[in-house]
Amino acid sequence: MSLHPTDLPAEEPLVLGPLLRYVDDTSATVWVRTADTATVTVTRDGRSWSSPTFRVHGSHYALVVCDGLEPGTDHPYEVAVGGETVWPPPGAPESRIRTLDPDRHPYLAFGSCRTMGSHDVAGNTEHGVDALRSLGVALRDDAAAGRPDLLLLLGDQVYADTTPHPELELFMRSRRSLEEPPYDEIKDYPEYDELYRLAWSDPVIRWVLSTLPSAMIFDDHDIRDDWNTSWSWRQDIRATTWWQERIVSGLASYWVHQHIGNLSPADLAEEEVYRHVLEHAAARPEGEAGEELDLTDRLDDLAARADAQPETYRWSCTREVGDCLVVLLDSRAARDLQPGHRSMLDDVEMRWLDDTLRGGHRHVLVGTSLPFLLPPGLHDLEAMDEAVAQGAYGRRAARLAEKVRRVIDLEHWAAFNVGFDEVSEMVMSLARGERGPAPATVTFLSGDVHNSYIAEVTDPAQYGAHSRVLQAVCSPIRNPMPRAVRVVMSMLTRSLVRPMRFLTSRSERVPDPAYPWTVTEGPWFDNNIALLRVVQGGLELTWVTGVVDGDTDRPTLRKVYGTHIDARAAEDAGPGADRGGPRRRLPTPVA
């Protein structure tokens, strides 16, 4: 059944969505953008829940909380705007809300970095086949295929610093000159609004986001490339005439389109801006729409404060999926950029993470846009650059190192060594069972680097750990790395590891990691989305890519790589033990 005739024009009551966002065993939230003030109603299994829209910079949104659901149930739902059923549109497959079942093994999908572009031959030639869209086609066309319990989108859902879409360029030119700052980059909230609309309007993408629960966190391109690289980067960008409007608009639009959907109903009731939405809705006369709440000023104030004082607002959040803890960690806005105390997380965010990483879960999954465990050669390069940029070898060398890290994006966890060391100790404390029963694995899930790989702390048992500590990276969903850069990344992953370690180990000013790791598999450079299944005794990880065989409307999935992580090995593996699963490229199609 094709979705393509059902692409909805903007003048229809439903402009964007629905997006199925938070789902647990008894509740779910559904997000929409509407054309006008309205009451939005979600109906599932004979029950209905409603919410009035709220307004931000002239656009209208609603987040409908569906509560009192039964665990482990799976039913289609409909969306009505102002009493008119608008979803699913005629001829489209149904969207479903499936609540969590404590007896079901958790199943997640994750990835990052998805550029816009057409899905015809020209678009696929430029951007590659969209892996998320390919997964959507597979799920849409095979009713028997298992659906993930959660889709983790780990950064760069939108690219605010480029204009790759002709409709977006036309929209921007209709409002201002692109020959003036910020030129062809996003300027303000309405342009962000249009950017999100175009990124999520493809019919297949729209359907898959309507039926897979999702959690999302930003990375730099959601705001701007190299966002919060360093103190001097921040000072330079603040000196421009357009940055303040950009950062406020970027964070405000992120709050609307991504952040509030990450939160549970209980968290929404405590969120400092969203609680006004709930209070306004509760004060309405029963059965009446009432006046629409305008959040523009409150939200802009929050965004400005969150940028100027990041410790005052937390974008990170958690979810529990079965017996797994999922931590969605902000590694962009919460940075402490003070020279001499650079950390990926400020003190408040670090305390929150310290309190959150507790035992008692079978697996702990930490979703952070930037890989925590980079390929060792790249980690050493970034650690070396940070030491030089901090003045370890004089001011002239520091200025050069600052330029280098901006040009080639040396701003991952390794470039914030204070925070890297703190989080490393937290994780190993968790793995040793010092925070409650140790999980079988602690697995970082990340994107950003436009290649995919698996890394693992080498023989954690020698540090008293009972958990395997891993890094799984999936990037990009749709934004392939240039071939020349692929060669460099492969070298930093393999052939340059020992030379970089030799250089850094001979400098007292470049810290050595306390818990070394190796890249066990990868890198590979396909457009990917990764699938993570909890299975008896461990995890199954599979990377899949989209393949077009003539019909661009119906891409298929091809398995790029798959492995089994044997968590039982964590109990008895000592130094030198075999800790891997199957290690081979698997080009066979996914059933």
C-alpha positions, -999 to +999 in steps of 0.1 A: +000+000+000+016+032-011+019+064+010+029+087-018-005+100-030-011+111+006+014+139+010-006+166+027-004+203+017+003+229+043-032+243+042-047+211+055-056+211+093-026+188+100+006+205+089+031+180+104+029+148+123+016+129+141+048+119+158+045+091+184+070+101+211+071+089+247+056+054+252+058+033+284+035+004+296+005+026+304+009+059+285+019+075+252+023+110+238+014+121+203+028+154+188+013+174+160+016+207+143-017+222+130-026+250+106-047+269+132-059+270+167-077+238+175-084+209+198-065+178+189-079+144+197-063+110+196-085+080+195-073+044+202-093+013+210-125+032+216-110+057+240-101+094+232-078+120+247-077+156+237-054+187+241-057+223+229-030+237+207-004+261+220+012+288+199+049+297+193+059+325+169+025+321+151+026+283+146+003+259+164+012+226+182-002+200+205+012+172+225-016+148+234-011+126+265-028+092+262-029+076+297-046+047+313-034+022+286-030-015+291+006-029+291+016-049+260-013-038+239-011-029+202-039-009+185-042+016+157-050+052+164-065+082+147-060+119+150-087+145+147-082+183+145-112+204+155-134+173+152-122+164+117-103+131+113-070+140+096-049+109+103-044+084+088-052+100+054-072+079+029-052+050+014-024+052+040-015+024+063-027+027+099-005+041+126-003+022+159+005+027+196+021-004+211+027-001+248+057-017+265+054-052+277+076-062+306+079-097+292+090-085+257+128-083+250+136-046+243+143-038+206+158-004+196+168+014+164+193+042+164+213+065+141+222+102+134+229+127+107+201+128+082+202+154+055+172+164+034+169+158-003+147+142-028+144+104-029+147+101-067+178+092-087+193+126-084+187+129-046+201+094-040+231+101-061+239+132-040+229+120-006+227+082-008+196+062+000+179+073+032+183+045+057+155+056+080+131+058+050+142+023+039+135+010+073+101+026+071+093+010+038+103-024+052+081-020+083+052-006+063+052-034+037+058-064+061+031-065+088+049-095+104+082-075+108+089-067+144+088-030+152+114-014+175+101-003+209+122+029+205+138+049+178+168+069+191+177+098+168+211+109+181+217+143+166+215+163+134+178+157+127+180+190+108+209+209+093+204+246+102+237+257+086+231+246+050+202+250+026+200+217+007+163+219-002+149+242-029+116+247-011+135+259+020+156+283-001+124+298-017+108+302+017+139+320+030+142+342+000+105+352+003+113+367+038+148+382+035+180+386+014+203+356+014+232+380+006+232+393+042+241+374+074+235+347+081+232+341+044+218+307+035+218+295+071+186+294+092+180+328+108+149+326+130+121+305+144+098+305+113+127+293+092+134+265+117+097+256+116+099+252+079+131+232+081+115+207+104+084+205+082+104+197+052+127+172+071+097+152+084+071+156+056+081+127+032+051+103+034+072+073+045+092+093+071+059+108+083+044+073+087+074+057+104+076+086+129+039+082+136+042+045+146+077+041+162+081+058+196+111+081+194+136+099+216+158+126+201+189+147+211+205+175+193+241+177+179+259+207+164+241+209+130+207+213+147+222+246+157+254+252+138+286+233+129+311+232+158+285+245+182+303+251+216+337+238+205+356+261+228+354+293+248+370+313+220+345+298+195+317+310+217+331+345+221+336+348+183+301+336+174+285+359+200+302+389+184+282+384+152+250+404+146+228+373+140+238+346+165+216+355+195+185+352+174+198+320+159+206+303+192+173+313+208+153+302+178+173+269+175+168+260+212+131+271+212+123+251+181+142+221+195+121+223+227+089+223+206+098+197+179+121+173+199+125+179+236+090+178+250+083+145+233+112+130+251+095+135+285+072+113+304+037+126+314+051+131+350+081+150+337+059+172+315+039+182+346+071+194+362+087+211+331+089+248+338+073+259+305+051+230+296+033+231+329+017+263+317+002+243+288-013+218+312-026+245+336-042+264+307-058+233+294-072+224+328-087+258+332-108+256+300-145+253+303-154+217+296-161+211+259-148+245+248-116+253+230-110+286+247-082+311+238-050+296+226-020+298+249+010+317+234+043+304+247+065+326+225+079+349+252+083+322+279+100+299+255+123+325+241+133+335+276+140+298+285+161+293+254+182+325+260+188+315+296+196+278+287+223+291+264+237+318+287+235+296+318+233+260+307+234+247+342+199+261+348+182+237+323+186+200+315+180+186+280+191+151+290+165+126+300+160+089+307+137+061+296+132+026+308+125+000+281+119-034+298+148-040+321+171-016+302+179+019+313+182+043+283+201+076+292+198+103+265+227+126+273+232+161+261+268+165+249+265+199+232+246+225+253+258+214+288+295+219+281+317+238+305+340+258+282+361+276+308+398+273+299+415+250+324+382+232+333+368+221+300+342+194+304+316+179+281+291+183+311+288+211+335+288+204+373+250+202+375+247+179+345+276+157+358+258+153+392+226+144+374+244+117+354+262+105+386+228+100+403+213+084+372+239+057+365+227+032+391+227-006+391+198-030+388+192-029+351+201-057+327+217-033+302+225+004+305+224+022+271+238+057+270+227+077+240+251+106+233+255+122+199+293+122+201+310+089+205+324+084+240+350+059+228+365+073+196+389+052+176+421+053+198+442+072+172+416+099+169+411+101+207+449+107+211+449+133+184+420+152+201+436+149+235+469+162+222+452+191+205+433+200+236+465+201+257+482+223+231+452+246+228+451+250+266+486+265+264+508+235+273+534+245+246+529+283+246+505+309+232+515+306+195+510+268+196+477+273+214+463+296+187+473+271+160+457+242+179+425+262+183+424+267+146+430+231+139+403+218+162+378+241+145+388+232+110+387+194+115+362+191+143+384+180+171+357+186+198+345+151+210+348+137+245+385+133+241+389+171+237+372+176+271+394+153+291+382+164+326+346+153+318+358+122+299+377+110+330+348+117+353+323+098+332+348+069+327+351+065+365+313+066+369+309+039+343+335+016+357+320+021+392+287+010+378+304-020+360+321-030+392+288-032+410+295-003+434+262+014+425+240-016+429+239-049+409+262-044+378+245-046+344+255-071+318+267-043+295+271-006+296+268+005+259+273+040+245+251+046+214+264+075+193+266+090+158+281+122+145+313+109+129+298+097+096+311+062+100+301+032+120+321+009+143+321-010+176+347-004+203+351-020+237+371-015+269+399-041+269+394-068+295+373-048+320+377-077+345+412-065+353+396-034+368+372-055+388+343-049+364+315-074+358+300-056+328+312-053+293+317-016+284+311-009+247+306+018+221+283+013+192+283+041+165+258+044+137+263+074+114+251+087+090+214+079+083+218+100+051+250+120+047+279+100+034+315+109+042+337+120+013+361+093+001+393+111+011+381+116+046+371+079+048+408+070+042+419+092+070+393+078+094+403+042+086+439+051+093+431+066+127+411+035+135+438+010+125+472+019+111+479+051+130+468+039+164+503+028+176+521+060+162+496+082+179+499+063+212+537+066+209+535+103+206+509+109+234+525+085+258+557+105+257+541+138+267+534+144+304+509+170+294+486+147+274+467+123+297+465+086+291+431+070+293+426+050+325+407+022+308+421+015+273+398+002+245+401-010+210+379-008+179+368-044+175+348-039+143+347-012+116+347+013+104+322+011+076+308+041+058+274+032+044+243+053+051+231+032+080+205+027+107+214+003+135+191-022+152+197-034+188+179-064+202+182-076+238+184-114+236+190-141+260+225-138+272+234-105+255+227-081+227+224-084+189+235-054+169+228-051+132+236-022+108+213-020+077+214+003+047+189+012+020+194-002-015+174+008-046+170-017-074+152+004-100+122+016-079+133+046-058+099+045-040+105+011-026+141+008-013+150-025+004+173-031+033+207-048+031+225-059+062+259-043+064+272-059+096+258-079+124+272-093+157+262-109+190+275-094+222+278-122+247+271-105+280+278-138+299+315-133+290+316-104+314+315-127+344+344-150+335+365-133+308+400-125+320+428-108+303+433-121+268+399-139+267+379-140+234+352-114+239+338-110+204+309-124+185+307-131+148+330-107+130+323-107+094+306-084+069+271-097+060+258-084+027+227-106+027+193-090+026+173-086+058+143-108+059 
